[in-house]
Amino acid sequence: MPPEECIAIARLRQWAASRTATSNGKATNYRRVGWQQRRASQADAQIVRVIDFERALETLSDEQQTALVLRYRDDETEGSIAAALACSVRKVGYVLPAARRSLAAALERLNLL
């Protein structure tokens, strides 16, 4: 696997974790014991990273988006992805690498890689 695809996979996993944290309201990592300064810039940077990544993900086809999200965010098997896409497992084997390459190219175009 080329390094660009490996980095794209790492960015996918980072996006999934950041998106989950922000949607659960846990963008900042502080305890509520007394008063503590809120690190607004860190939380805002995380939100911006999520938005930028989703902008790059939107450049892919619907099939590629679905395959990547099911595989790397939801950790589904190729059989489950094939069922969701209504195609063969063999086609999923071709769609995933092509989607990773397309995502790596989109991330590079947006200087997010």
N, C-alpha and C positions, 0 to 999 in steps of 0.2 A: 504494500500500500504506500503510495507517495506521501511525503511529509505534509503536503497541503491538505490531503484528506484526513490525516491524523489530527491536524490542527483544527479542521472543520468539525471533527467528532468531538474534540475537547471543547470547542466553542458551543456546540450543541448541548453538551452536558452542563456546561457553565450556565447557559441560557435557561435550561430547565430548572436548575437549582435556584437561580436568581429570580426567575418568574414565580416559582413556588413561594419563595421567601417574601417577595413583595405582595403577592396576592393574599398571603396569610398575615400581612401586617408586620412581618419580622425583618424589615429591611435594615433595621439597626439592631445591634447586638448589645443591649444594655439592660441591666436589671432595674427594677423599680424600687430601689431602696434609697429613700431620700432623693435629693435633687442631683441630677447628673447632666452635664452638657450634652445636648443632642448633636450628633455628628451629621448634620443635615447634608453636608457636601458628599459624604460617603453614600448615604441613602439615595441622594439625587443622582450620583454617578452610576449607581447600580440600576436605577430606573432608566437612565439614558442608554446604558449598555443593552438592556433588554429591548428597548424600543429600536435601537439601531440594528440589533440582530434580527428582530422580526421584520424590519424593512428589507434586509438582505434575503430573508427566507421567503418573503412575498414575491421575489423575482422568479422563483422556481415554479414549475407547473404544479397543478393541484395534486397530481399523482406523486410527484417527487416530494412535495411538502408532507403529504400524508405518510408516505413510506418512512421519511426521516423522523417525523414526530413519533410515529408508532414504535419505531425501532429504538431510538435513543432517548426519548422522554418517557415513553410508557413501557419500554423494555419488552416489547412483544417479540414473538418468534416470527420467522419468515412465513410459517404456515398461517399464523394469525393475520399477518400483513396481507398475504395473498387473499385470504377470505375477505378482508376489509376492502381491498382493491378490486375484488372479483376477477382475479387473474391467477395464473399458475405460480407455483413456488419458484419455478425456473425464471419467470419474468421478474420476480422480486429480486432474484440474484443479479439481474442486469440493471434493474432500476436503482437499487441502493448505491452501487458505485458511481453511476452516472449522476445521481442526485448529490452525492458527496463532492464530486468534481465541480458540479454547477454551483453548489453552495460555496466551495472554496474560491471559485472565480468571482462570485458575487461579493464575498467578504473582502477579497483583495481589491476589487473595484472601489469599494467603499472605505478602503483603508482600515478594515476591522480585523484583518487576519493576524 
